[in-house]
Amino acid sequence: MDIVKAKVVDAALKRGRPVGPAKKRINARFPESLAERIEYAAALRGLAVASFIQEAVAARAEQVIEDEARWRLTREQAAAVVAMIARPPKANKKMLKAAKLASHHVVIRD
């Protein structure tokens, strides 16, 4: 990175602005009271409003993605799952039919 670009990046960081080109714009409207709270919070952190919103939304998005990536079970629920895996029930006609119907509606995520 040349000296001019480094100075531009440093200045942007000091103002609390995102560094680098924006790839996509998402417009959002906020109630006036919430907009005022966001502006005040951004000012307290010394950030531009856009940077403050990006940080907050990014953190929340990561939390939602993480929450959806794992199952959370109580100890009793986990013990029941382990017991079912250790001693699975024998398949009967109803179970096979249910599994076939469910396969058309279930999406498996990686």
C-alpha positions as a printed NumPy array, in Angstrom:
array([[  0.   ,   0.   ,   0.   ],
       [  1.489,   3.321,  -0.971],
       [  1.774,   6.249,   1.432],
       [ -1.23 ,   8.159,   0.04 ],
       [ -3.561,   5.153,   0.391],
       [ -2.25 ,   4.496,   3.908],
       [ -3.048,   8.085,   4.93 ],
       [ -6.563,   7.833,   3.462],
       [ -7.195,   4.567,   5.33 ],
       [ -5.853,   6.036,   8.585],
       [ -8.06 ,   9.115,   8.218],
       [-11.122,   6.969,   7.523],
       [-10.436,   4.791,  10.554],
       [-10.04 ,   7.856,  12.776],
       [-13.433,   9.137,  11.624],
       [-14.954,   5.709,  12.243],
       [-15.812,   5.122,   8.617],
       [-15.691,   1.766,   6.819],
       [-12.506,   1.184,   4.856],
       [-12.69 ,  -0.007,   1.281],
       [-15.352,   0.212,  -1.362],
       [-18.941,  -0.524,  -0.419],
       [-20.225,  -3.571,  -2.267],
       [-23.923,  -3.335,  -1.542],
       [-26.315,  -0.794,  -0.116],
       [-29.101,  -1.721,   2.285],
       [-31.515,   1.071,   3.102],
       [-33.271,   1.045,   6.425],
       [-35.709,   3.449,   7.997],
       [-35.771,   3.931,  11.746],
       [-38.302,   5.533,  14.046],
       [-37.052,   8.976,  15.043],
       [-36.451,   7.992,  18.668],
       [-34.344,   4.987,  17.629],
       [-32.4  ,   7.04 ,  15.071],
       [-31.572,   9.563,  17.791],
       [-30.392,   6.787,  20.139],
       [-28.221,   5.296,  17.371],
       [-26.679,   8.694,  16.6  ],
       [-26.024,   9.313,  20.298],
       [-24.457,   5.872,  20.814],
       [-22.271,   6.296,  17.718],
       [-21.116,   9.68 ,  19.015],
       [-20.263,   8.146,  22.401],
       [-18.031,   5.63 ,  20.616],
       [-16.577,   8.272,  18.313],
       [-17.859,   6.454,  15.218],
       [-19.755,   7.481,  12.154],
       [-23.376,   6.309,  12.303],
       [-22.844,   3.982,   9.316],
       [-19.855,   2.317,  11.019],
       [-21.747,   1.972,  14.278],
       [-24.715,   0.352,  12.512],
       [-22.412,  -1.96 ,  10.514],
       [-20.667,  -3.152,  13.672],
       [-23.933,  -3.724,  15.543],
       [-25.622,  -5.516,  12.656],
       [-22.556,  -7.64 ,  11.921],
       [-22.357,  -8.772,  15.553],
       [-26.071,  -9.625,  15.638],
       [-25.867, -11.458,  12.303],
       [-22.981, -13.596,  13.581],
       [-24.947, -14.381,  16.743],
       [-28.027, -15.473,  14.773],
       [-25.944, -17.601,  12.395],
       [-24.152, -19.253,  15.327],
       [-27.427, -19.871,  17.171],
       [-28.959, -21.518,  14.123],
       [-25.887, -23.669,  13.45 ],
       [-26.195, -25.698,  16.656],
       [-28.84 , -27.504,  18.614],
       [-29.138, -26.624,  22.273],
       [-30.475, -29.417,  24.459],
       [-31.04 , -29.8  ,  28.159],
       [-29.187, -32.646,  29.845],
       [-32.372, -34.698,  29.863],
       [-32.958, -34.077,  26.145],
       [-29.356, -34.973,  25.333],
       [-29.631, -38.189,  27.362],
       [-32.832, -39.106,  25.499],
       [-31.122, -38.564,  22.129],
       [-28.146, -40.686,  23.2  ],
       [-30.514, -43.45 ,  24.369],
       [-32.404, -43.393,  21.059],
       [-29.157, -43.606,  19.103],
       [-27.9  , -46.465,  21.289],
       [-31.184, -48.406,  20.992],
       [-33.056, -47.259,  17.901],
       [-36.625, -48.526,  17.502],
       [-37.302, -51.058,  14.776],
       [-38.766, -49.53 ,  11.632],
       [-42.452, -50.284,  11.077],
       [-44.746, -49.292,   8.194],
       [-45.892, -46.047,   9.833],
       [-42.319, -44.993,  10.545],
       [-41.188, -45.696,   6.981],
       [-44.161, -43.776,   5.573],
       [-43.474, -40.835,   7.905],
       [-39.788, -40.791,   6.95 ],
       [-40.671, -40.779,   3.257],
       [-43.133, -37.9  ,   3.713],
       [-40.682, -35.938,   5.854],
       [-37.905, -36.305,   3.282],
       [-39.918, -34.101,   0.923],
       [-40.094, -31.257,   3.453],
       [-36.759, -31.355,   5.264],
       [-33.818, -29.208,   4.211],
       [-30.449, -30.271,   5.556],
       [-27.979, -27.406,   6.074],
       [-24.248, -27.817,   6.029]])
